[in-house]
Amino acid sequence: MASPTSSIAILAWVALRLVSASPETCASFGSQLSIPNVTVIASEYLVNGTRIPLPGTVDSCGGPNLKADITADLCRLVLTVATTSSSEVQVEAWLPDAQIWNKRSLATGNGGIGGCIDYPTMQNGAGLGFASFGTNAGHNGSVGYEFFLNQPEVINDFGHRAIHVEAEVGKELLAQYYGTGASKRYYAGCSTGGRQGFQNAHLYPGDFDGMLLGSPGIDWLHIVASKGVLARRVGWPNLDSPEYVRPEQWPAIVEAQIKQLDGLDGVTDGIVDEPTKQRFDPENLACGAGLLNSSMCLSPQQVASVRKAYEPIANSAGDIVYPSFELGSKTDVFSDNQVNGTAQMSYTILQDFWRGAVYNDSSWTPANFSESDMDFAVRVNPGQVNAGETDLADFYQAGGKIISYHGRNDETVTSALSEQFFTGVQSTLNISLQEVHSFYRLFFLPGMHHCSGGLGAWSIGNAQKYPYDKALMDPKHNALMALVEWVEEGTAPDVLVGTKYEDDVIGSNISAQRTYCPYPMVSKWDASNDASLATSWKCTSPGLDNA
């Protein structure tokens, strides 16, 4: 046991480090940092309000003209972490001055196939006093396949390792820079970042105390494969076949769905509140039915194609493995599939990942994609990327908290997947709804697209969106603040209030707000008051009256 004298000395050293976190500390820290397998690329002290260039940024991450806003007086560190002899992860750290550090850390994830540091969330985090971290997940760029070819360890970094590396290096950085660790560790991510978060909670349950996970791409390989399956179902790549539904027809198809289903919640606002519970018969759009003009109406073969597009995805054995594409959502991920009359999908993740990581074949294309290609990828599960594990028992028992959110108008990851995952976690842990709500709450946002945007009141302090509205930083209006309150004060979020801004400019005039509820409760209009007010929306169990 340490003597009183040594304890006092340790406390004095910690106090000295806390006081001395400054431009001078930052300038020397890079050369003094000692973490195994870590190399410092850059260290610089930056002042709040500075806008810095990021000239090394690849085009798919914003390009060499990308800039970042420095939102606190801080020390910026750029590091590489060798994960094996053939792979490394880049980690960026923004460490606010000791006097403004809130004693918390905030790690971030990626989108798509990774490769881009989440500067928007880092900017928000540092501005709130968090020591904030980002990672490229082991490669640079969110488009391409070359970085995966013949690189199994790079695939492992993206698949399952990078966030844990970020967390471990982050802990050591804080200890060496401030002389003390974070009191609480947080993570925020959306899409692939949501997948990375849930996967990390399963594999490394001690890394974070609280996680904010938007539109999570769990069961990632089925998500990506579904785009190829759906494109084939609607006649692609045979652009002249009678079954092929042309890209310009799809907006009319989706608009017809919205017209039929929009008013079911009592409010006509262009939003389908609960698309997973609705059905739509495309026969109504057939030529001769009168709903679409002669250039947009569907032939009998096209009616069959559209019907198949809204059926669940099954594997080669006939087992359902992915939910139906949701009614009322944009279909570009599978229907934007030709360029100048040549079959080519605008959704590039399928070709990139199957080329680079699944088949390791630079000539592969999705033109003949089938369920067998999907099944093969799931069996191989490159880098453990699929991340559909519902066993969060260790994270639950460690006291961790998760707030997840998902738009009901998500064109990339169907929101039904989050329903199924939530139920799967509850079933795997064999706990009651009250018990699962004690650590994991899921909020659905009608009218929100993938991660953000859309007709709905979607702004809730979303990951990957900068800046936050400084006037709405309370736990009801900002999900990150709700997570902090839950982790540190034990107050679980009973509601989140979403905000719709004019022109979707966060912080501008508010055009509407809406109250959102922990699943399986739903947000229902009270049928009497102004639907643009959050107070007019109440949480109720499905099937019950608003009262």
N, C-alpha and C positions, 0 to 999 in steps of 0.2 A: 504494500500500500504506500502511496506517495506521502512524503512528509508534509507538514503544514508549510514549510519553507518552499518545497518544490511546487506545491499547489499554488501558492501565491505567485511564484515565478511564472508558471504556466498562464495564470490569469492575466498577469501583467503583459506577457508576450501576446496573448490574444487581443488585449486592449490596444497594444501598440499597433498590431496589424490592422485592427478596425479603424483606428484613427488615421493610419498612414496610407490607406487606400486612396491614391491620388495620382496626378500626372507623373510624379517621380516614381511611385510604386509601379505604375503601368509600364513606364519606360524600361525599367530594369527587370520586370517580372518575366518577360519572355526568355531572357538568358538564364534566369534562376529556376525556371520551372523544371521539375523533375518528376515525370510520370513515365513508367516503362512504355516503350513503343510509340511515344508521342513526340512529334517534331513540330516546333513552332514555325509557321510560315510568315506570320505578321503579327505585330502587336502595336497598337497605337491608342493614345488617349484622345477622346473626342468630346466636344462640348455640346450640350443640349441645343437643338435647333440647327445643327449642322446637317447638310445633305452631302453624302459622300458618294463618289462614283464607285462602281463595281466593274472595272474594265475587263476582268477575266471571265465574265459571265457568258455562257454559251447562249446561242440564239433561242433555244427552246426554253430557257429559263429567264428570258427577258432581254438577252443580248448585251453587248459590251457597253451600251449607253444606259443600262439600268443604274438607278441610284437608290440609296436607302436613307431614310430620315433617322437621324440620331435623336432619340427621345428622352435622353437623360445624360448628365455628365457621366461618362463611363470609359472603361478600358475594353477595347475590342481586340479579341484574340482569334486568330485563324490557325487551326492545327490540323495535322494529319495524324491518324492513329493507324498503325500497321496492325491489321487483324490477322494476317497470315503473311507468308513470304511473297504471296502474289496478289495481295489485296490490301486496300487501306480505305478508311472512312475519313472524310473531312468533317470537322466539327468547328463551328463558330460560336464564340461566347461573347456576350455583352454583359459586362460586370459593372453595375452602377457604383458610384462612390459609396463608401461605407455609411455615410450619414443619411443617404437616401435609399440604401438597400433595405428592402422590407423583410429580409431574412428568409425569403422564399426563392425557389428556383422554378423555372418554367422551360421545359423541353418541348420541342416541336418535331413534327414528322414531315411527310411528303405528300405528293399527289401522283396519280398515274403510275408510271414505272420509276418514280423517284428522280433523283438527280438534281433537284433544285432545293436550295435552302429556303425555308419559309420566313422570309424577312417580314411580311406583314404581321405575323403573330409575334415575332421577336420585337418588332417596334412597339406593339401594344404592351408587351410584357415589360420591357425596360422602362417605358413611360409610367408604368404603375409601380416600379421599384423592384420588380423581379430580376434576379440574375437569369438571363435568357439565353437559350441555346438552340442551335439549328444544326442540321446535318444534310449532306448530299446522299446519304445512304449507300455510299461506296462507289459512285460514278457520277460523272457530270453530264447532265442533259436528260430531258424527259421524252425525247424522241430519238429513235434509233435502236439498233440491236448490236452494233459492233462491240460495245463495252461488255456484253454478255458472252459473245462467242468464245468458246474454249476457256472460259473464266468461271469455273464453278464456285470459287471463293467470293468473287464479286457478286455472283447470284446469291450466295449465302448472306452477304452483307445486306443486300436489298431485301432478301426473303425474310430474315428473322433477326439479324444480329445488330444492325446499325443503331437502333434505338437504345438497346442495352449498352452498347459502347458509349453512346452519347450520355446516358445516365451515369455510368461509372466514371468516365472522364470528368463529367460535370461535377460530381461530388468531390473528386480530388482537386480540381481547379479551385473550387470554393474554399476548401480547407487550406490550400497553399496561398491563395490571394487574400482572403479575409482573416485567415487564422481560425476559422470555425465553419461548420457545415450549415446547410439550410435547415431551418426549423421544420419546414414542410416542402415537399417536392411535388411539382405539378407537371402535367403533360397536356398539350392541346393539339389536336390534329383533325383533319377532315379527309374523307374519301380513303385513299391509301393510308393517310395519316390516322384515320379511324381504325382501319385494319391493323396497322402497326401497334396502336394503343391496346386494343383488345388482345392481340397476340402477346404483347409484352406483359399484360396482366396475367396471362396464362403461364408464360415461360419464366418470367422474372418478377414475381409478385411483390418483391420488396423494393423495386426501383422507384415507385411513385406512390404518394399518398392520395392523390386525386387526379382524375383523368376526364377531360372534356373531349368527347369523341363524336364528330359530326359525320353524317352520311357514310357510315363505316363500310369499307369494302371487304368485309369478311366473306369467306368463301370466294376468294378473289379470282381464282381460275374459272369458276363457273360464271362469274360476272362478266369477265372479259370474253369468254367463249360464247356467251349468249348472243353477243352482237353478230358473230359469224353465223350461228344457227338461225337467228331471225332473218338475216339478210338472205340466206338460202331459202328460207320459207316463203319469202315474197318474190322469188323468181330470179334473184341475183345469182351468178353474174351473167345470165342469159338475157340480155337487155331487150331482145326482140321476141322473147317467149310470151305467150298469152297470159302466163301466170305473173309476169313481172309487173309490180306496182311502181310507177314512176315517182321519182323524188317530189315532183311538183304536186302530186295528188295527196301526199300525206298531210300537209297543213289543213286541207279541206276535211280529211277524215277525222283528224283530231278536233277540229272546230265543231264538227257534228257531234262528237262525243260530249264535248263540253256543253253544247246547247241542250242536249238531252239530260245531262246529269247535274249541271250546275245548280239548279234551283232546289235540289233535294234537301239542302240544309236550311232552306228558307230565305237565303240571301243570294241574289243574282249578282255575282261579282267575277264571273269567269273562272271560278275555282271549283274543282271537284274535291270535296273535303275528304272523302274516304274511298278512294278508287279501288282498294282491294276488296270492297264489298259490293261492287257494281258489275253489271254485265252490259255489253253493247252488241247488237246484232248488225254486222256490216251489210246484211241483205238490204237494209234501209237505204244504202248508198248505191244500190245497183242502178244501172241505166234504166230509165223508165219509171223509177220510184218517185222522181221529181224533186229529191232533196239536193242533188248536185247537177250541174249543167253537163252538157254532152262531152266537154273536154276533161272533166274531172270524175264523172261517174264511173262505177266499177263494172267491168265485164263479169260474167259468171265465174271465170277462172280467177279474176282478181278478188272477187268476194271471198272465195275459198282461201286465197293467199292471206288476205287481211285477217280472216278468222284464225288462221294458224299463227299469225303474228302475236295474237293475244292469248295463246295457250301456254301453259307452263313448259319449261324445258325438261326433257327426259333424257336419260343416258341410253346407251346402246341396249341395255337390258330392259328398258321401259320404265325404270324408276324415276319419279320426279326428283330433280336435283336443284331446280331453280324456279322461283315463282314467275307468274305471268308478267309481261311488260304492262305497265299501269296505264289505264285509260286517262286521257287528258294530258299526257306528257308528250313533249316533243320527241320525234322519232329519229332525229338525225343520226344517232349513233349506229343505226343499221340501215336507214333509208337514204342517207346522203352517200350514195355509193357509185357515182359515175362522174368522170371528168372528161368533158368534150366528147361525150359519146362512148367513152371507154370505161369498162367496169373497174372501179377503184374506190375502196372505202375510205372516207375521210377519217374514220376512227382507226388510228394507226397502232394502238396498243396491242391489238390481236396479232397483227403481222410481226411487229417488233419483238414481242416476248416469245412467240412460238418460234420465230427464226433464231433468236439469240440464245434463249434459255431452255426451250422445250425440245426442239429438234436439232439445235446447233447447226443450222443449215441456212446459209445466207440467200439461197435461191427460193426458199419456201414462200408460198403465198396462200391466202385464205380462199382462193377461188373455188377450191373443191372441199371447203371445210365441212366436216361432218361431226356427228356425235362421237365417233371413234377418236377424232383428234382431241376433243374435249376430254374424253375418258383417259386417254394416254397421258395428257398433261396432269390430270388429277392423280393418276397412279405415280407418276414421277415426282410431282410436287416440288419443282425446282426451288431450292433454298428454303423449303418449308413455307413457301409464300402463301399457300391457300388460306391458312389461318381461320379455320372454321371451328376451332375447339371451344366448347361451351363450358369446360371445367375451370371455373374461376374460384374454386374453393379456397385456395391458398390466399388469393387476393382478398376475398371476403373475410376470411379468418384473421388476416393481418389488419383489418380495419379500413381497407382502401375504399374509396368512393368513386363512382362513375356517373357522370351526366352525359347521356347520349341524346342526339337530336337528329331528325331526318325529315327532309321535305317530302310531302305527299305528291309533289310534281317533279320528282327526281327522274331525269331521263337516263342517268348513268347507272345508278344502283337502285333497283326497285325497293321501295320502302317496306314492302312485305317481307323482305329479307331481315330487316331489323325486328319485325314482329316475331318471326320464327326464331331468331337468335335469342331474343329476350326469353321466350318460352323455353327454348333449349337450355339456357343457363338455369332457369328455375327448376326444370326437370332434372338436369344433371346433379344439381346440388340438393334436390329433393327438399325444397323449402317452400314455405307459404309465400303468397304475394306480399304480405306485410314484411316478411323477412327479406325477400329479394329487393323490395323498395328501401330496405334499410341500408343498402350499399349501391344499388344500381337503379337509376331512373331514366326512362326513355320518353322523350317528348317528340310528338309528330307535329310538323308545321305545314298545314295545308297551303298550297300555292307557292311553296318554296322549291326552286330548282335544285340542282346538285350543289350542295354546300352553302349556296347563297343565291340571291336573285329570285325573280319571279313576281307574280301578281300579289302574293300574300304578304302579310306583315312578317318578314323573314329575319329582320335584324335582331339578334338576341345576344350580341357579343360573340359572333361566330368566329371560329378559328379561320385563319387565312384571310381575314378581312381587316383592313386598316383604313382609317383610324376608328377607334371606338368613339361613341358619342359621349363626351365628357359630362353632359347633362343627365345621362341615364346610366350611371355607374353603380346603381344599387343592385342587390341580388335578384330582384324581380325582373329587371330589364337587362341584366348582363349575366350570362351563364357562367363565365369564369368567376365572377364575384359570388355567384350562388354556390359554386363548387368550393371556394375558399371558406365561405360561411359554414357549409356542411362539414368540411373536414375539420375546421378549427373550432367551431362553436356547437357542432352537433345539430344544427338546424337544417333539415332536409328541405329541398325546394318543393313546395306544394303546387306552385304554378311558375311559369315563365311568361313574361309579357313581350310579345314580338312587336316590332315597329316597322311601319312602311313609310319611307321618306319620299318626298317628291323627287322624281327622276332617279330614285335609288341612290341618292347622294347622302351618305350617313352624316347626320348632324344638321341637315337642312330641315325645311318645314316638314312636319309630320302630317301625313295624309290619313293614316289609320293605325290603330293598335288592336291587338287581339290577345286574349288570355289562352295559354296552352297548358296542357295537363299531363301528368305522368300516365303513361300507358298502363293498363288498358282503358283508363278514363278518356273521354273525348270532350272537346271544346264545342259547346252548343250555344247558338244565339238564343237570347231570351225572348225573341219573337215580338218585342215591343219597342225597345230602345235603339238608339243609333248604332248600327252595326260597325261603324268605324271606331267605336269606343271599346277599350278593353273591358270595361265594366259591364258591357252588354253580352259578354261571353262567359258562360259558366261551365265548370267541370262536372260531368255527370257520367254515370256508368252507361255503357251502350244499351239501348233499348228502353231506357227510363226517360220520363218527361223532363223538360228543362227545370221544372220545379224541384 
